[in-house]
Amino acid sequence: MEKKVGFVGLGQMGKGMALNVLKAGFDLTVFDIREEAMNGLASQGAKRARSPANLAHQVDWIILSLPDANVVEQVVFGEDGLVQDHEGELILVDCGTTDYQETLRFSRSLQKYGIRFIDAPVTGMDARARDGTLTIMCGGKEEDVHQIRPLLEAVGNRIVYMGSVGSGQLTKLVNQLLYNANVATLAEVLPMAVKLGLDPEKIAEVINTGSGRSLASEFFLPGILENRFNRAYSLKNAYKDMISAAAISAENQIPLPMVHAATTTYQMALALGLGDEDKGAMIKVFERVLNVLFRRKPDGD
């Protein structure tokens, strides 16, 4: 029997993922707090749910693409949440970036309702979400992951089973911490280059064709040069990874000195009111300290 799929969260990443679920031929029902987001998917052939609880009564598998653990908790356990009056079998797949320790707590709570839970965060920007080429890191029972693999293959082209519940989120956190620390390092070092007389465009060219190149530099340097800081996930949302790392470090007595240093840069940027801008805006912290700008020169200069 064909499995019916639900999808909650049609934002920057979720919209593209949900569209690819539709393209793969699944019977899809969606829910989002924004009517216009659901309308967009409905115009492509998806059904609309009135609430998370209403959605759960219609489907066999549900994907969540939500911004943080607080929203996940509200959608799953809150008023009109997915578990309300739940009956029958259900596999719940969290594809958002959710706190590792909260993920473990969610899994324990869902067991009381007989709901099978998989944490399956994705990595790749919204372009890869639209293309269906995301990398997916899965934690949960291996047989459950195997069962929903056709659904995962609709949104990603690299699916890696990492182990028990929480392993997917922990893997995503490791990946994000390396990426976030890289952006923080760019923010610190590049204003120094300008302060000492180097041309921003030329140093950016050298970095992105040399050994200093990274996904972070390739993505953020063009935006910084153009004074554009709205091209990606906001600082205030990205900061949750740094909070998770600090909690894991403290609880497990694992020293993370470089991560803690990067966290300080995030905190400085947030204190300056840059939370709604993307991670590249961290450079403004050190630009202000050194009184320089890492920007492209206006034409004619």
Buried (B, 14 or more C-beta within 10 A) or exposed (E): EEBBBBBBBBBBBBBBBBBBBBEBEBBBBBBBEEEEBBEBBBEEEBBBBEBBBBBBBBBBBBBBBBBBBBBBBBBBBBEBBBBBEBEEEBBBBBBBBBBBBBBBEBBEBBEEBEBBBBBBBBBBBBEBBBEBBBBBBBBBBEEBBEBBBEBBBBBBBEBBBBBEBBBBBBBBBEBBBBBBBBBBBBBBBBBBBBBEEBEBBEBBEBBBEEEBEBEBBEBBBBBBBEEBBEBBBBBBBBBBBBEBBBBBBEEEEEEBEEBBEBBEBBEBBBEBEBBEBBBBBBBBBBBEEBEBBBBBEEEEE
